[in-house]
Amino acid sequence: MAKKTVQVHVPYSTLLERFDELLEKNINPEVLLDGDALDLATPYDLSRIRESFAGKGLSITIHGPYLDINPGDQDEEVRRKTGGQYRKVFRAASYLKPINIVLHAGYHPRKYRGDASLWLAQSMKTWPEFVSEAERLSLTIAVENIFERRTETLTTLVETINSPRLRLCLDSGHLSAFARGDMDEWVSALGPYLAEVHLHDNTGKADEHLPIGEGSIDFGRLITLIEKYAHDTVYTIEPHGEGAIERGVEAITRFLEGRSAPDGQSS
């Protein structure tokens, strides 16, 4: 396996607090811009982040806000609020110049009583504006799975929008904890549309955000499938908790080095 660049999930506040340290460690940040961060972020700081990381040949991605918003919500007030938050994300992106912006799809089977068509109709009121912005900024929106149980929910959204700037993000932890169908089915269906993959582990019972190897997900199988069905996919780890960035980076480094070693032996 060729050497792969890996992004690391870093909340905006943590990025500012540990700025010099993360730069020194050559971390490629996936910057979490939640509502508070979007209100606090300044053009000066965002430009400084971009210039500093780009100066070391490091790449940036963004994870947008997701709490209390939904691009396909049945409640028009919530959907409009979502649009307002996304506009702030894209303003930040104009300074950070990320490869991808990860945003959640927002479909939950129970909330919509299994009616994905209602969610899709509402989603189509939201996404075209931001796909146009993604085209203007030459970046890709990667729509992430959370509670979606079937692959068709996500592939239908991408195919309906029909733009290379709207792709998908497959989250391994959400796949394990919430989806129906096996890993092979999901990766083969989503693979042609994947711009990003989130790599974190769990035991299949909850979204635990453990480093690779601390849960029960078969990452060897997952990466093999991604290499088969997807192209130019960004890998991102999402460590949560005290010391999680270091543990997560060590775990993914060991894993990828082991896959690239001769005869599959760990290096």
KERODREN-251201 format. One record per residue (C-alpha): residue in one letter; x, y, z. Coordinates in pm, 1 decimal, decimal comma. Each point is the difference from the previous one (the first is absolute). Layout:
// residues N
(atom 'A'; (X; Y; Z))
...
// end
This chain:
// residues 267
(atom 'M'; (0,0; 0,0; 0,0))
(atom 'A'; (134,9; 343,0; -96,2))
(atom 'K'; (65,6; 245,1; 281,4))
(atom 'K'; (-324,1; 172,2; 90,5))
(atom 'T'; (-53,5; 347,7; 140,9))
(atom 'V'; (-226,7; -14,6; 305,5))
(atom 'Q'; (-203,6; 288,7; 135,8))
(atom 'V'; (-53,0; 30,8; 375,8))
(atom 'H'; (-323,3; 131,0; 150,0))
(atom 'V'; (86,7; 309,6; 207,2))
(atom 'P'; (-258,3; 237,7; 152,9))
(atom 'Y'; (72,4; 361,1; -94,6))
(atom 'S'; (66,9; 100,4; 360,9))
(atom 'T'; (250,8; -284,1; 40,0))
(atom 'L'; (170,1; 100,4; -322,8))
(atom 'L'; (53,8; 351,5; 131,8))
(atom 'E'; (115,8; -122,4; 342,7))
(atom 'R'; (245,7; -257,8; -140,9))
(atom 'F'; (84,9; 181,1; -322,1))
(atom 'D'; (381,0; -15,4; 16,4))
(atom 'E'; (-2,0; -355,7; 134,7))
(atom 'L'; (-229,0; -133,8; -273,6))
(atom 'L'; (207,6; 173,7; -265,3))
(atom 'E'; (318,3; -149,7; 142,2))
(atom 'K'; (-158,2; -347,1; -3,5))
(atom 'N'; (-101,9; 45,8; -366,9))
(atom 'I'; (-367,9; -55,4; 73,4))
(atom 'N'; (-235,6; 39,9; -297,2))
(atom 'P'; (-303,2; 146,1; 179,6))
(atom 'E'; (-365,3; -63,1; -67,6))
(atom 'V'; (-118,5; 313,8; 175,5))
(atom 'L'; (-328,5; -36,7; 186,3))
(atom 'L'; (-185,5; 327,6; -45,4))
(atom 'D'; (-303,5; -23,1; 224,6))
(atom 'G'; (-236,7; 288,3; 65,9))
(atom 'D'; (216,7; 159,7; 267,3))
(atom 'A'; (315,5; -28,2; -208,8))
(atom 'L'; (-170,5; 153,9; -300,7))
(atom 'D'; (-98,2; 300,6; 211,2))
(atom 'L'; (353,7; 40,6; 138,5))
(atom 'A'; (212,3; -72,7; -308,0))
(atom 'T'; (154,0; 308,3; -160,9))
(atom 'P'; (135,0; 41,2; -353,4))
(atom 'Y'; (341,7; 69,9; 153,7))
(atom 'D'; (11,9; -325,6; 198,0))
(atom 'L'; (-144,9; -208,4; -283,5))
(atom 'S'; (252,6; 142,1; -247,1))
(atom 'R'; (283,7; -58,1; 246,8))
(atom 'I'; (-105,8; -363,8; 39,7))
(atom 'R'; (-12,3; -52,1; -375,5))
(atom 'E'; (334,0; 165,6; -68,1))
(atom 'S'; (179,3; -176,2; 285,9))
(atom 'F'; (-117,0; -350,9; -85,4))
(atom 'A'; (35,3; 48,1; -375,1))
(atom 'G'; (352,4; 128,3; 59,7))
(atom 'K'; (90,3; -341,1; 138,1))
(atom 'G'; (-174,9; -186,2; -281,6))
(atom 'L'; (-290,0; -100,6; 227,3))
(atom 'S'; (-361,5; -23,3; -113,3))
(atom 'I'; (-316,7; 128,4; 165,8))
(atom 'T'; (-354,2; -133,9; -0,4))
(atom 'I'; (-301,7; 134,7; 189,3))
(atom 'H'; (-270,2; -173,3; 199,7))
(atom 'G'; (-299,3; 228,6; 19,2))
(atom 'P'; (-253,8; 39,2; 282,9))
(atom 'Y'; (-268,9; -263,6; 56,0))
(atom 'L'; (-171,9; 55,9; 335,2))
(atom 'D'; (-360,5; 124,9; -20,4))
(atom 'I'; (15,7; 45,1; -378,0))
(atom 'N'; (-99,4; -219,4; -294,2))
(atom 'P'; (14,6; 81,4; -374,7))
(atom 'G'; (-305,8; -218,1; -64,0))
(atom 'D'; (-207,3; 84,3; 305,5))
(atom 'Q'; (-378,0; -1,1; -26,2))
(atom 'D'; (-8,9; 314,5; 213,4))
(atom 'E'; (73,2; 291,7; -231,3))
(atom 'E'; (137,4; 208,9; 285,4))
(atom 'V'; (260,7; -268,2; 77,1))
(atom 'R'; (83,1; -40,4; -367,9))
(atom 'R'; (46,8; 375,9; -41,3))
(atom 'K'; (216,7; 10,6; 313,1))
(atom 'T'; (210,6; -273,9; -158,0))
(atom 'G'; (47,1; 210,6; -310,1))
(atom 'G'; (116,2; 290,3; 213,4))
(atom 'Q'; (259,3; -217,3; 173,2))
(atom 'Y'; (120,5; -142,9; -330,6))
(atom 'R'; (49,5; 348,8; -142,0))
(atom 'K'; (232,8; 73,6; 291,3))
(atom 'V'; (189,3; -323,2; -74,1))
(atom 'F'; (53,6; 99,6; -359,7))
(atom 'R'; (116,3; 348,0; 101,2))
(atom 'A'; (258,2; -167,2; 223,6))
(atom 'A'; (90,3; -235,5; -283,8))
(atom 'S'; (78,3; 295,6; -225,8))
(atom 'Y'; (292,3; 72,5; 236,7))
(atom 'L'; (98,2; -355,0; 102,7))
(atom 'K'; (-20,6; -138,6; -357,0))
(atom 'P'; (-69,8; -361,3; 105,8))
(atom 'I'; (-6,3; -304,2; -223,9))
(atom 'N'; (-337,4; -114,6; 136,8))
(atom 'I'; (-277,8; 124,9; 223,5))
(atom 'V'; (-172,5; -282,8; 186,9))
(atom 'L'; (-368,6; 60,5; 78,6))
(atom 'H'; (-261,6; -241,8; 131,5))
(atom 'A'; (-277,8; -137,9; -217,7))
(atom 'G'; (-263,8; 30,4; 273,3))
(atom 'Y'; (-223,9; -296,8; -77,0))
(atom 'H'; (-131,2; -204,6; 293,5))
(atom 'P'; (-245,9; -284,6; -77,8))
(atom 'R'; (-208,2; 54,5; 313,0))
(atom 'K'; (-21,3; 376,7; -38,9))
(atom 'Y'; (-128,0; -30,9; -355,9))
(atom 'R'; (-194,1; -322,1; 67,8))
(atom 'G'; (192,0; -167,9; -277,5))
(atom 'D'; (-101,3; 261,7; -258,9))
(atom 'A'; (334,0; 85,7; -157,0))
(atom 'S'; (-177,0; 184,3; -281,6))
(atom 'L'; (-113,5; 271,7; 242,7))
(atom 'W'; (356,3; 42,7; 127,2))
(atom 'L'; (130,1; 11,4; -358,5))
(atom 'A'; (-253,6; 265,2; -104,7))
(atom 'Q'; (100,5; 220,1; 292,8))
(atom 'S'; (370,1; -65,2; -63,5))
(atom 'M'; (-37,4; 119,4; -357,7))
(atom 'K'; (-100,7; 341,3; 134,2))
(atom 'T'; (333,4; 24,0; 181,7))
(atom 'W'; (280,6; -160,9; -195,0))
(atom 'P'; (-1,5; 175,9; -342,0))
(atom 'E'; (112,5; 332,7; 151,3))
(atom 'F'; (297,0; -161,0; 170,9))
(atom 'V'; (95,9; -220,8; -290,1))
(atom 'S'; (27,1; 320,6; -203,8))
(atom 'E'; (224,3; 145,0; 272,4))
(atom 'A'; (212,3; -315,7; -1,2))
(atom 'E'; (41,0; 31,9; -376,1))
(atom 'R'; (101,1; 365,1; 38,3))
(atom 'L'; (257,7; -80,8; 269,1))
(atom 'S'; (124,3; -318,2; -173,8))
(atom 'L'; (-65,2; -221,1; 300,8))
(atom 'T'; (-214,5; -306,5; 62,2))
(atom 'I'; (-292,2; -46,5; 237,6))
(atom 'A'; (14,2; -347,1; 156,7))
(atom 'V'; (-339,9; -96,9; 142,6))
(atom 'E'; (45,4; -232,0; 298,1))
(atom 'N'; (-212,6; -295,7; 103,7))
(atom 'I'; (-128,9; -8,7; 358,2))
(atom 'F'; (-326,1; -186,8; 60,6))
(atom 'E'; (-72,0; -91,0; -361,7))
(atom 'R'; (-67,0; -372,5; -14,8))
(atom 'R'; (3,5; -47,9; -376,6))
(atom 'T'; (251,9; 106,0; -261,4))
(atom 'E'; (-274,2; 121,1; -235,1))
(atom 'T'; (-80,0; 295,8; 224,7))
(atom 'L'; (341,2; 154,0; -62,0))
(atom 'T'; (59,8; -108,3; -358,4))
(atom 'T'; (-338,9; 138,8; -103,7))
(atom 'L'; (92,9; 341,5; 141,8))
(atom 'V'; (328,3; 9,4; -192,0))
(atom 'E'; (-157,2; -123,5; -321,4))
(atom 'T'; (-285,1; 251,5; 26,2))
(atom 'I'; (237,8; 294,5; 51,6))
(atom 'N'; (226,7; -137,8; -275,2))
(atom 'S'; (312,7; 206,6; 65,2))
(atom 'P'; (358,1; -121,6; 51,5))
(atom 'R'; (20,7; 255,7; 283,9))
(atom 'L'; (-254,9; -192,2; 210,5))
(atom 'R'; (143,5; -333,5; 109,3))
(atom 'L'; (-25,6; -223,5; 305,8))
(atom 'C'; (190,8; -65,1; 321,8))
(atom 'L'; (-20,6; -354,9; 134,6))
(atom 'D'; (34,4; -8,0; 378,4))
(atom 'S'; (121,1; -340,0; 121,6))
(atom 'G'; (-130,0; 46,0; 354,3))
(atom 'H'; (-348,5; 101,1; -112,7))
(atom 'L'; (-5,4; -286,5; -247,8))
(atom 'S'; (81,1; -246,0; 277,6))
(atom 'A'; (-238,6; 142,0; 259,1))
(atom 'F'; (-305,9; 107,8; -200,4))
(atom 'A'; (-19,2; -135,5; -356,3))
(atom 'R'; (-164,5; -307,7; -141,7))
(atom 'G'; (176,8; -210,7; -259,5))
(atom 'D'; (359,2; -114,5; 3,7))
(atom 'M'; (321,3; 192,7; -62,4))
(atom 'D'; (42,1; -142,7; -351,0))
(atom 'E'; (-344,4; 123,4; -102,8))
(atom 'W'; (57,8; 350,2; 134,2))
(atom 'V'; (346,1; 54,7; -145,1))
(atom 'S'; (-86,0; -142,6; -341,1))
(atom 'A'; (-309,4; 223,8; -23,2))
(atom 'L'; (156,8; 318,2; 138,8))
(atom 'G'; (351,3; -52,6; -136,6))
(atom 'P'; (-43,2; 182,7; -332,6))
(atom 'Y'; (-126,0; 305,4; 190,3))
(atom 'L'; (245,1; 5,6; 291,4))
(atom 'A'; (210,9; 309,5; 60,8))
(atom 'E'; (86,0; -85,8; 360,2))
(atom 'V'; (-1,6; -282,6; 254,1))
(atom 'H'; (-10,7; 46,8; 376,7))
(atom 'L'; (198,5; -268,5; 179,0))
(atom 'H'; (-85,9; -63,3; 363,6))
(atom 'D'; (-84,0; -315,4; 193,4))
(atom 'N'; (-277,9; -127,2; 224,7))
(atom 'T'; (-150,5; -325,7; 124,9))
(atom 'G'; (-310,7; 30,7; -217,1))
(atom 'K'; (-222,5; 116,2; 285,7))
(atom 'A'; (66,2; 374,6; 5,7))
(atom 'D'; (190,6; 276,6; -179,6))
(atom 'E'; (304,2; -20,4; 229,6))
(atom 'H'; (262,3; 170,2; -221,3))
(atom 'L'; (279,8; -234,3; 107,0))
(atom 'P'; (338,5; -11,3; -172,2))
(atom 'I'; (40,1; -276,0; -258,5))
(atom 'G'; (58,6; -333,5; 170,9))
(atom 'E'; (-185,9; 79,8; 322,6))
(atom 'G'; (-337,5; -127,0; -125,7))
(atom 'S'; (-128,4; -275,4; -227,3))
(atom 'I'; (-7,6; 158,1; -349,8))
(atom 'D'; (197,0; -191,2; -264,3))
(atom 'F'; (202,3; 288,9; -140,4))
(atom 'G'; (211,8; -228,2; -216,1))
(atom 'R'; (-313,1; -104,0; -185,7))
(atom 'L'; (-134,0; 357,4; -9,5))
(atom 'I'; (314,5; 147,6; -154,9))
(atom 'T'; (24,4; -285,4; -249,7))
(atom 'L'; (-354,0; 75,6; -114,6))
(atom 'I'; (65,3; 374,3; -18,7))
(atom 'E'; (309,1; -61,0; -212,5))
(atom 'K'; (-211,8; -217,3; -229,0))
(atom 'Y'; (-305,2; 221,4; -42,6))
(atom 'A'; (109,0; 360,0; 69,3))
(atom 'H'; (261,4; 236,3; -141,5))
(atom 'D'; (188,4; 294,8; 154,8))
(atom 'T'; (-177,4; -33,8; 332,1))
(atom 'V'; (115,8; 207,1; 297,5))
(atom 'Y'; (50,5; -198,9; 320,9))
(atom 'T'; (-88,2; 177,4; 324,5))
(atom 'I'; (23,7; -120,3; 358,4))
(atom 'E'; (-240,1; 139,6; 258,7))
(atom 'P'; (157,5; -48,8; 344,1))
(atom 'H'; (-208,7; 114,5; 296,4))
(atom 'G'; (113,5; 43,1; 359,9))
(atom 'E'; (311,4; 73,4; 203,4))
(atom 'G'; (318,7; -81,9; -189,6))
(atom 'A'; (-210,6; -133,5; -286,7))
(atom 'I'; (181,5; 185,6; -278,6))
(atom 'E'; (331,8; -164,0; 88,1))
(atom 'R'; (-155,7; -345,2; 49,6))
(atom 'G'; (-195,6; 29,7; -322,0))
(atom 'V'; (299,6; 110,0; -208,0))
(atom 'E'; (216,8; -280,4; 142,7))
(atom 'A'; (-270,2; -258,1; -73,1))
(atom 'I'; (-62,2; 104,6; -361,4))
(atom 'T'; (375,3; 30,8; -65,9))
(atom 'R'; (62,7; -356,0; 125,4))
(atom 'F'; (-293,7; -129,2; -201,1))
(atom 'L'; (97,9; 163,1; -330,4))
(atom 'E'; (368,8; -84,1; 41,5))
(atom 'G'; (-95,3; -360,5; 64,2))
(atom 'R'; (-204,9; -12,0; -320,6))
(atom 'S'; (287,7; 143,5; -205,3))
(atom 'A'; (264,0; -235,1; 142,9))
(atom 'P'; (125,9; -287,5; -222,2))
(atom 'D'; (-216,2; -312,1; 9,5))
(atom 'G'; (-249,5; 181,9; 220,8))
(atom 'Q'; (232,1; -22,0; 302,0))
(atom 'S'; (-0,2; 284,1; 250,3))
(atom 'S'; (298,3; 229,5; -33,7))
// end
